[in-house]
Amino acid sequence: MQIRTLFFVIILGAIGALAALNWNTFNTPTELWLGVTTVQAPLGLVMLGLTALLTFYFLVCILYLQSSVMLEARRHAKELQNSRELEASRFSELHRFIDEKTQTVVKQDADEQTALIERLEKLETGVVAAVEQSGNTLAAYIGELEDRLERGGNTITPSRPA
């Protein structure tokens, strides 16, 4: 039990005990001025009734505040749960987006690698053709020199240093 509730119960118990111990005095009629007229009524019972009415009013206020706080807390809990679900869906959407982009980049990388390999093969084919052509040209030059040497006989002699 909270200290406030305990304090409230003690005060109500003291009022009830005071009324029980002084019941005859509480029931004694007296003249009461109501602002407009005078009436004969027991002052103790009137005051006890007003205290009971005030207590009932405060209990209703407490119940209203407690229920409104509980409803507000429930609403906040629902909003928090919705926010968590929204965050989780955004996270999964972001994860899916990153996966798609990663797959796109991997595919582009594979395509670029394939294109690079094809280009290298074309360059290799071109280099091989150029080497073969250079070899053929060189063989033709050598063959032409041999023909000249054979046709000319000994007319062309290599010069030797003396």
C-alpha positions in Angstrom: 0.0 0.0 0.0 1.3 3.4 -0.9 1.9 6.0 1.8 -0.8 8.3 0.4 -3.4 5.6 0.5 -2.4 4.6 4.0 -2.7 8.3 5.1 -6.1 8.6 3.4 -7.4 5.5 5.2 -6.1 6.7 8.6 -7.9 10.1 8.1 -11.1 8.4 7.1 -10.8 6.0 10.1 -10.3 9.0 12.4 -13.4 10.8 11.1 -15.4 7.6 11.4 -14.2 7.0 15.0 -14.9 10.6 16.0 -18.4 10.4 14.6 -19.1 7.0 16.3 -17.8 8.3 19.7 -19.8 11.5 19.5 -23.0 10.2 17.8 -25.4 11.9 20.2 -23.7 15.2 19.7 -23.7 14.7 15.9 -27.5 14.0 16.0 -28.3 17.1 18.1 -30.4 19.5 16.0 -29.3 23.1 15.8 -30.2 26.1 13.8 -28.2 26.3 10.6 -28.1 29.5 8.5 -28.0 28.6 4.8 -27.5 32.2 3.6 -31.2 32.6 2.6 -33.1 30.8 5.4 -32.6 29.1 8.7 -33.2 25.4 9.2 -33.2 23.0 12.1 -30.7 20.1 11.3 -28.0 18.2 13.1 -24.7 20.0 12.3 -22.6 16.9 12.9 -24.5 14.9 10.3 -24.4 17.7 7.8 -20.7 18.1 8.2 -20.2 14.3 8.1 -22.3 14.1 4.9 -20.3 16.9 3.3 -17.1 15.1 4.2 -18.5 11.9 2.7 -19.5 13.8 -0.5 -16.0 15.4 -0.7 -14.4 12.0 -0.2 -16.6 10.4 -2.9 -15.7 13.3 -5.3 -12.0 12.8 -4.7 -12.3 9.1 -5.3 -14.1 9.7 -8.6 -11.4 12.2 -9.6 -8.7 9.7 -8.7 -10.4 6.9 -10.6 -10.8 9.2 -13.6 -7.1 10.3 -13.5 -6.0 6.7 -13.1 -8.1 5.4 -16.0 -7.0 8.3 -18.2 -3.3 7.6 -17.4 -3.8 3.9 -18.1 -5.5 4.7 -21.4 -2.8 7.1 -22.3 -0.1 4.6 -21.4 -1.9 2.0 -23.6 -2.1 4.4 -26.5 1.7 5.2 -26.1 2.4 1.5 -26.0 0.5 0.9 -29.2 2.2 3.8 -30.9 5.6 2.5 -29.7 4.7 -1.0 -31.0 3.6 0.6 -34.4 6.9 2.5 -34.5 8.9 -0.6 -33.8 7.0 -2.5 -36.6 7.5 0.4 -39.0 11.2 0.5 -38.1 11.5 -3.3 -38.6 9.8 -3.0 -42.0 12.0 -0.2 -43.0 15.0 -2.2 -41.9 13.9 -5.2 -43.9 13.2 -3.0 -46.9 16.7 -1.4 -46.6 18.2 -4.9 -46.3 16.3 -6.0 -49.5 17.5 -2.8 -51.3 21.1 -3.4 -50.3 20.9 -7.0 -51.5 19.4 -5.9 -54.8 22.1 -3.2 -55.3 24.8 -5.8 -54.3 23.5 -8.2 -56.9 23.4 -5.5 -59.5 27.0 -4.5 -58.7 28.1 -8.2 -58.8 26.4 -8.6 -62.2 27.9 -5.4 -63.6 31.3 -6.6 -62.3 30.9 -10.0 -64.0 29.8 -8.3 -67.3 32.7 -5.9 -67.2 35.1 -8.8 -66.5 33.7 -10.7 -69.4 34.0 -7.7 -71.7 37.6 -7.2 -70.5 38.5 -10.9 -71.2 37.0 -10.6 -74.7 39.0 -7.4 -75.3 42.2 -9.1 -74.1 41.5 -12.1 -76.3 41.1 -9.7 -79.3 44.3 -7.9 -78.4 46.1 -11.2 -78.0 44.8 -12.3 -81.4 46.0 -9.0 -82.9 49.4 -9.3 -81.3 49.8 -12.9 -82.5 48.8 -11.8 -86.1 51.3 -8.8 -85.9 54.1 -11.1 -84.7 53.3 -13.6 -87.5 53.2 -10.9 -90.1 56.5 -9.5 -88.8 58.0 -13.0 -88.9 56.7 -13.5 -92.5 58.1 -10.1 -93.5 61.5 -10.9 -91.9 61.5 -14.3 -93.7 60.8 -12.6 -97.0 63.6 -10.1 -96.5 66.0 -12.9 -95.6 64.9 -14.9 -98.6 65.3 -11.9 -100.8 68.9 -11.3 -99.5 69.7 -15.0 -100.0 68.5 -14.7 -103.6 70.6 -11.7 -104.3 73.6 -13.4 -102.8 73.0 -16.5 -104.9 72.5 -14.5 -108.1 75.3 -12.3 -107.7 77.7 -15.0 -106.9 80.8 -13.8 -105.3 80.5 -10.2 -106.5 79.4 -9.1 -103.1 81.8 -10.1 -100.5 81.6 -9.1 -97.0 84.2 -6.6 -96.1 86.7 -7.7 -93.5 88.7 -5.4 -91.5 92.3 -5.4 -92.5 
